[in-house]
Amino acid sequence: MKVPDREKKVALVTGAAQGIGEAVTIALSKQGYTVAAIDNNSDKLNILVEELKSQSLNVVGFTVDVADSIAVQKVTDEIEQKIGSVEVLVNVAGVLRMGLINSLSKEDWERTFAVNSTGVFNVSQSVSKYMIERRRGSIVTVGSNAASVPRMSMAAYAASKAAATMFTKCLGLELAQYNIRCNLVSPGSTNTEMQWALWDNENGEQAVIKGSLETFKVGIPLQKIATPSDIANTVLFLISDEANHITMNNVCVDGGATLGV
């Protein structure tokens, strides 16, 4: 897949230390990008960075909580000044706090929005200021199919992802005049630690594929859950020159779980 042909391609990825963020970081680095990898988990981030460096890939790690706007702006400035111009931003950082609405704690609600919604705002705002000056760039936010379909015990997550989805579309509308494209990839069930945490036993994957009448989930028509690389490949397409006339779009990668809604 052809990526923008520039002397130094720099990409910033949040939530880079595991799951989808890790897959995106690996994919971008193999495409020739220097990746500024951001995550709140310094241990996992350091392991990933060292592993990729051992493969002669260009990755630099930054331990940052995306909910902290001051820290986000500081690290964005550092990346721009010391690494290079950020051509691509991929917002992946996210948390999942489960619970029925009548028992969900205020802390769980607020932390979910702080990372999943405000975090997307913080990083997108900081990075896009530089992109506007250069009049180019591509931003992809990893949302969720839960943003468009109600899920039991996932009100905070679904609502926060819905907010991030509409924010990214509004961002795309505002930044279009500067030749900056903003799109979304919305995964369904994906083989990550976040997904594993939802499973009660070794049959968790098959239960997700089958669906559940009690929780109003129809299952997955393709009879498989996604891999992190499935999501990363969609990100690669959206930032590529092949997608240079696509913006404010939401690509759902869920094996048909939301029936194309």
N, C-alpha and C positions, 0 to 999 in steps of 0.2 A: 504493500500500500504506500502510495507516494505521500510524503509529509512535506510541509513547507520547506523550500530550499533556501535556507539562510545560513550564514557562516556559523553562528552560534545559536542553537535552539535551546531555550531554557523553558522548562515546565515546572510548575508548582503543583504539588499534590498534597491534599490534606487527608488525614486518616491513613497515612501511607504504610504503617507498620504491619498491617495484617489484612487478611480478607481481600475485598475488592480493591482497596487502596494499594495493597501490596502488589496485586496483579497489574494494576494500572502503572505503578512505578516501574515494575520490571519491563512491561511492554514499551513504555515511553523511552526508557534508557536503552533498550535494544533497538529502538528506532533512531537512535543517535542524539536524543535529547540529553542535556544535563538536567537532572531532576533535583529540585529542591523538595525534599521529602519532609513533611510536617506531621508530627503526631504527639499526643500527650503522654504516650508510653515510651519513655526513653530507652528502657531495656530492649524491647522488641525492635525499636527503631534502629538502635545501634547494631543489633545482630543483622538486620536486613542490609543496612548500609555497608557493613564490612563484607558481607557475602557478595554483594554486587560489585564492590570495589575489587574483590579478588578475581572477578570475571572481567576486569578492565572496563567496567561500566561507570559512567559519571553520575554519581549520586551523592548529595550532601544532606545530612540530617539536621533538623531543627526541632527541639522539644518545645512545643507551644500548645497551649489550650486555645482553640479557635474562638472560644467564648470570651476571651480576654482581648478586647479591641486594641488596647495599648500595646500589648505584646505582639499582636498580629501586625500592626502598623510598623513596629520596630523591626520585626524579622523581614517584612516585605521590603523595607528600605535597605536592609542589609543585603538581601538577595540581589536587588537591583544594582547596588553599588559594587558588590564584591564578586558576584557570579555572572550576571548579565541580565539583559532585558527579558522579562517573562512574556513569552509568546502564548503560552497555554496555561490555563488554570483548570484543575479538576478538583471540585469540591466533593470529597468522599466522607470526611469525618462524620460520624454519627453514633448515637447511643440509643439503646432500646430499654425502656423501663415499662414492664408489663403491669397490668392491674386493672380490675374493673373500676369504672369511673367513681362509684360511691365509696371506694376504699383507696383510691390512688392518692398518694401523698402529695402535698404541695411541692416538696423538694423534688420528687420525681418528675412532676409536670414541668417545673421551672428549668431543671437541668436538661430535660429533653429538648425544650425550645431553645435554651441557651446554646446548645451544640448544633442541633439539626437545622435550626432556622437562623438564629442570630449569628451563629458561626459562619454560615454561608454569606450572610450580609457583610460581616466584618471582613472576611478575606476577599470577597468579590469587590467590595468598595475600595479596599487598599490597593489591590492589584489593578483594577480597572482605571484608576487615576493615572497610572503610568501608561496603560494601553491607549488611553484617550490621547495622550501627548504624541504617541507614535502613530495613531490612527490605524491600528491593526491589533488583532488578537482573537483568541477563541477561549470561551469559558464553557465548561461542561459541569453540571451539577448532577450527582448521583442521587436520585430521589427514591421513590418506592411505588410499586403498584398499589400499596395501601393508601396512597394519597387520593385515590379515586374510588376505592371500594371500602365501606366500613368493615372494621375488624374488631371482634370482641377482645377485650383486655388490651387493646392496642390504641386507645383513643389518643394518648399523648403523642405516640410515634406517628400515627396516621395524620393527625392534625399538623404536627410540626413539618412533616414531609409535604403536605399540601401547601403550607405556607412557603416553604422553600421552592416548590414548583412554580407557584404564581410569582414569587419574587424574581426568579430567574427569567421568566417570560417578560416581566416588566423591565428587567435589566436589559434584556435583548432588544426591546423596543426603544429604550432610551439610548443604547449604545450603537444602534444600527447606523446612525449618521457618521460614526467614526470607523466604520468598517470592522466592527467587533461583533462576532457571532456568539450567541448564548443559547445553549441547548441543554436538554436533560436526557439522562438515561434512567429509566425506572425499572429496577429489577424486581422480580418476584422472589420466591424462595431460592436461595443461593447457598452453595456448600461452603459456609464460612462459620467461624466461631459464634457469631451472633445467631445463626440458624441452629447450630448444635445446642445452644442454651435453651432452645424451645422444646427440645425432644426429651421425652421421659425415659426412653429406652432405645435399644438398637433398631427398633422398627420405626423410628421417627421419620426417616426419609420416605418410606412407603406410605405412612399415614398422611404425610403432606401431599404426596402424589394422588392418593385416593380421594382426599377431601373429607369433609366432615359435615354431615347434615345438621348436627347439633350446633355447630358454630358458623353455619351458613357459608362454608367454603366449598367451592365446586371441585377442587382438585386441579390437577395439571393435565390438560389434554395431550401434551407431548410425552407424558409418562416419564418425566425425569425432571430433576431440579437443575438449575443453572450452575455452571462452574464460574469462579471469579474471572477466568479468562474470557468467558462469553460476554461478560459486561465490559471488560477491558477492550475487547475487539470492537465493540460498538462505540466506545469512547474514541478509539483510534480513527474510526470512520468519520465521526463527527468533527474531529479537528483536522482532518485531511483536506487536501485541495479538491477531492472528489465531492466534498460536502460544502463547497464554498458559496452556495446559494441557499443554504439551510440555516435558519435561525428561529428561535422561539419555539422549537419543536421538542416533543417529548417522545422518545422511543422506548416503548415498553418491552422489556426482555423477561418474560415470565412463562414462556411455554404455553401461553393461552389461558393462564389461570384466571385472568379478569375478562376473558371472552372478548378481547379487543375493545373494551369500553374505555 
